[in-house]
Amino acid sequence: MLNSFSISKPSISKSVIRKIQRSIVEFDMLFDQDRVLVGLSGGKDSIFLLCALNTIRKHASFSFELAAITVDFGFKPAEDNDYRHLAEICNNLGVPFIIKRAELAQEILHNEKQNPCARCSYFRRAIIHNFARSEGYNKVAFAHHLDDAIETFLMSILYSGQIRTFQPKTYLDKTEVIVIRPLAYLREYEIKKALSILNIQAMPSPCPLSGNTKRTEIKELLRTLKKINPHVIEHIVAAMREGRTMQLWPAEPTKIQIRAKSALFWGGERKENGKADDN
């Protein structure tokens, strides 16, 4: 349970903190003595998540540790990367800052079997999860927000034929680490506004594909749908919840099942209408 608090300005608004608190409480994300490793990409969402968790840490009724990790995939030469901004943010918050470099840029950008964004996400998660396990962090916090969940939901339906999105809290069997997403109830515009009030600048993405992805296409689709139906976001969020009314087609039969049923169908029809066919 989190205590009520007041923070000197500039600060994160109580309404925003309440939404984060709701996700933490509803999905049982944080407990006493947790060691939390925050994935810090340098973008607005991850910087805000770190600041928000640090604020909550100061006023919560229990104690937990925070650390931040940045993964560098080598999209730029090491000497061209400048992480002093992130290091300064972490230093001001009193949070340990770790940088892990992995020369995987070419593998991510030029893999024929997997989408670059999916490949990048896979490697980033693997590096962070394994580091968390090796260093004794039992929780990994990612900055995915409500818009991310909605976009993932639609991408799964439109691009892979699946009805799914990421969970606010997930236990990983392989690493025995728990992934949490405390911003699950926050909209992207709320994060932008909160970060501007804190007067903290985000870093530009080093990814050469930034702004030219399937997720960008989905963002544009949602903007168009909102012009037609202002409540489309609320309806999609409701559809993501378990327990909602569902009326789906039956599971797709196997090829063997279809062949067997087709044989019975045509064979039965010939026997029934055999005399008519002879005329």
C-alpha positions in Angstrom: 0.0 0.0 0.0 1.3 3.5 -0.8 1.0 6.4 1.6 -0.4 9.8 0.5 2.2 12.4 -0.1 2.9 15.9 -1.4 6.0 16.7 -3.5 7.7 20.0 -4.1 7.4 21.4 -7.7 8.2 20.5 -10.4 6.7 17.1 -9.7 4.6 14.3 -11.0 0.9 15.1 -10.5 -1.1 13.1 -8.0 -3.5 12.0 -10.7 -0.7 10.4 -12.7 0.8 8.8 -9.5 -2.6 7.4 -8.7 -2.8 5.6 -12.1 0.6 4.1 -11.5 -0.4 3.1 -8.0 -3.5 1.5 -9.3 -1.5 -0.8 -11.7 1.0 -1.6 -9.0 -1.7 -2.5 -6.5 -4.1 -4.2 -8.9 -1.5 -6.5 -10.5 0.7 -7.0 -7.3 3.8 -5.5 -8.9 5.9 -4.4 -6.0 6.6 -5.7 -2.5 9.0 -5.0 0.4 12.7 -5.7 -0.4 12.1 -6.0 -4.2 15.2 -5.3 -6.3 13.9 -3.6 -9.5 15.9 -3.1 -12.7 14.4 -0.5 -15.0 14.9 -0.8 -18.8 16.2 2.7 -19.6 16.2 3.2 -23.4 16.6 7.0 -23.1 13.2 7.7 -24.6 10.4 9.7 -22.8 8.6 6.6 -21.5 11.5 4.9 -19.8 12.9 8.1 -18.3 9.5 8.9 -16.9 9.1 5.4 -15.5 12.4 5.7 -13.6 11.4 9.1 -12.2 7.9 7.9 -11.2 9.2 4.7 -9.5 11.8 6.8 -7.6 9.0 9.2 -6.5 6.9 6.2 -5.3 9.9 4.7 -3.6 10.3 7.8 -1.5 6.7 7.7 -0.2 5.7 4.0 -0.2 5.1 2.2 3.0 7.6 -0.4 2.1 11.2 -0.5 0.8 12.5 -1.5 -2.7 15.7 -0.9 -4.6 16.0 0.7 -8.1 18.6 0.4 -10.8 18.6 1.3 -14.5 20.1 -0.5 -17.5 20.6 0.8 -21.0 21.3 -1.7 -23.9 23.4 -0.4 -26.7 23.1 -2.5 -29.9 25.8 -0.8 -31.8 23.7 1.1 -34.3 26.4 3.8 -33.9 30.1 3.4 -33.1 30.7 3.3 -29.4 32.6 6.6 -29.5 29.6 8.4 -31.0 27.2 7.4 -28.2 26.8 9.8 -25.3 25.0 8.6 -22.3 26.0 11.4 -20.0 22.4 12.7 -20.0 21.0 9.4 -18.7 23.9 9.1 -16.2 23.1 12.5 -14.9 19.4 11.7 -14.5 20.3 8.5 -12.6 22.8 10.3 -10.4 20.3 12.9 -9.5 17.8 10.2 -8.5 20.4 8.2 -6.6 19.9 5.2 -8.9 22.8 3.0 -10.2 23.2 3.1 -13.9 24.5 0.2 -16.1 25.3 0.2 -19.8 25.5 -3.1 -21.7 26.8 -2.9 -25.3 26.1 -5.8 -27.7 27.2 -5.7 -31.3 23.9 -6.9 -32.7 22.9 -4.1 -35.1 23.5 -6.0 -38.3 21.7 -9.1 -36.9 18.7 -7.0 -36.0 18.5 -5.0 -39.3 19.3 -7.8 -41.8 17.6 -10.9 -40.5 15.3 -12.4 -43.2 13.3 -14.5 -40.8 12.1 -11.9 -38.3 10.9 -8.3 -38.3 13.7 -5.9 -37.1 11.5 -4.5 -34.3 10.6 -7.9 -33.0 14.3 -9.0 -33.2 15.5 -5.8 -31.4 12.9 -6.3 -28.7 13.8 -10.0 -28.3 17.5 -9.3 -27.8 16.9 -6.3 -25.5 14.7 -8.4 -23.2 17.1 -11.3 -23.2 20.1 -9.1 -22.2 18.1 -7.3 -19.5 16.5 -10.4 -18.1 19.8 -12.3 -17.9 21.6 -9.4 -16.3 18.8 -9.1 -13.8 19.1 -12.7 -12.9 22.9 -12.7 -12.6 22.9 -9.6 -10.4 20.1 -10.6 -8.1 17.3 -8.3 -9.4 14.0 -10.1 -9.0 11.9 -7.6 -11.0 12.4 -5.9 -14.3 10.3 -2.8 -15.1 9.5 -1.8 -18.6 7.8 1.5 -19.6 5.0 0.1 -21.9 1.9 2.3 -21.4 -1.8 1.9 -22.3 -1.3 3.0 -25.9 1.4 0.4 -26.4 -0.9 -2.3 -25.1 -3.7 -1.2 -27.5 -1.3 -1.0 -30.5 0.1 -4.5 -29.7 -3.4 -5.8 -29.4 -4.3 -4.5 -32.9 -1.0 -5.5 -34.4 -1.5 -9.1 -33.2 -4.9 -9.3 -34.8 -4.0 -7.6 -38.1 -0.5 -8.9 -38.7 -0.4 -12.3 -37.0 -4.1 -13.4 -36.6 -3.8 -13.7 -32.8 -5.9 -12.0 -30.0 -3.2 -11.0 -27.5 -1.3 -8.2 -25.9 1.4 -8.0 -23.3 0.5 -8.5 -19.6 1.0 -5.9 -16.9 2.9 -8.5 -14.9 4.6 -11.7 -16.2 6.7 -14.4 -14.5 9.6 -15.7 -16.7 10.3 -19.4 -16.0 13.8 -19.4 -17.7 15.3 -16.5 -15.7 12.9 -16.6 -12.7 12.5 -12.8 -13.1 9.1 -11.0 -12.9 8.5 -8.4 -15.5 6.3 -5.4 -14.5 4.8 -2.6 -16.5 3.7 0.1 -14.0 2.6 2.6 -16.7 -0.1 0.2 -17.9 -2.9 2.6 -17.2 -1.2 5.7 -18.4 -1.8 7.2 -21.9 1.1 8.4 -23.9 0.0 12.0 -23.9 0.0 11.9 -20.1 3.6 10.8 -20.0 4.6 13.5 -22.5 2.9 16.2 -20.4 4.4 14.8 -17.1 7.9 14.7 -18.5 7.7 18.3 -19.8 6.6 19.5 -16.4 9.6 17.7 -14.9 11.7 19.6 -17.5 13.6 16.5 -18.5 14.6 15.9 -22.1 14.4 12.5 -23.8 17.2 11.2 -26.0 16.6 10.6 -29.7 16.3 7.0 -30.7 19.5 5.5 -32.3 17.5 3.1 -34.4 17.6 3.9 -38.1 14.1 2.5 -38.5 12.6 4.8 -35.9 9.2 6.3 -37.1 9.0 3.8 -40.0 7.5 0.7 -38.4 4.3 -1.4 -38.2 3.6 0.2 -34.9 3.7 3.7 -36.5 1.1 2.4 -39.1 -1.2 1.3 -36.2 -0.8 4.7 -34.5 -2.0 6.4 -37.7 -4.9 3.9 -38.0 -6.0 4.7 -34.5 -5.9 8.4 -35.1 -8.2 7.9 -38.1 -10.6 5.6 -36.2 -10.8 8.2 -33.4 -12.0 10.8 -35.8 -14.9 8.5 -36.7 -15.5 7.2 -33.2 -14.2 9.2 -30.3 -14.7 6.2 -28.0 -12.7 3.7 -30.0 -9.8 3.6 -27.5 -12.2 2.8 -24.6 -13.8 0.0 -26.6 -10.5 -1.6 -27.5 -9.3 -1.5 -23.9 -12.6 -3.2 -22.8 -12.1 -5.9 -25.5 -8.6 -6.7 -24.1 -10.0 -7.7 -20.7 -10.8 -11.3 -19.8 -14.5 -11.9 -19.0 -15.8 -9.8 -21.9 -18.5 -11.2 -24.1 -16.8 -13.2 -27.0 -18.4 -14.8 -30.0 -15.7 -16.4 -32.1 -15.7 -19.0 -34.8 -14.9 -22.6 -33.7 -11.2 -23.6 -33.8 -9.9 -24.3 -37.3 -10.0 -28.0 -38.1 -6.9 -29.9 -39.3 -6.4 -30.8 -43.0 -7.0 -34.4 -42.1 -10.3 -33.6 -40.5 -11.4 -31.5 -43.5 -10.5 -34.3 -45.9 -12.5 -36.9 -43.9 -15.6 -34.6 -43.6 -15.3 -33.7 -47.3 -15.1 -37.4 -48.3 -18.3 -38.1 -46.3 -20.0 -35.1 -47.7 -19.4 -35.9 -51.4 -19.6 -39.6 -51.0 -22.9 -39.3 -49.1 -24.3 -36.9 -51.8 -23.4 -39.3 -54.6 -25.2 -42.2 -52.9 -28.2 -40.1 -52.1 -28.5 -38.6 -55.6 -27.0 -41.4 -57.6 -30.1 -42.1 -59.6 -30.6 -38.5 -60.4 -27.1 -38.1 -61.6 -27.6 -40.9 -64.1 -30.4 -39.0 -65.9 
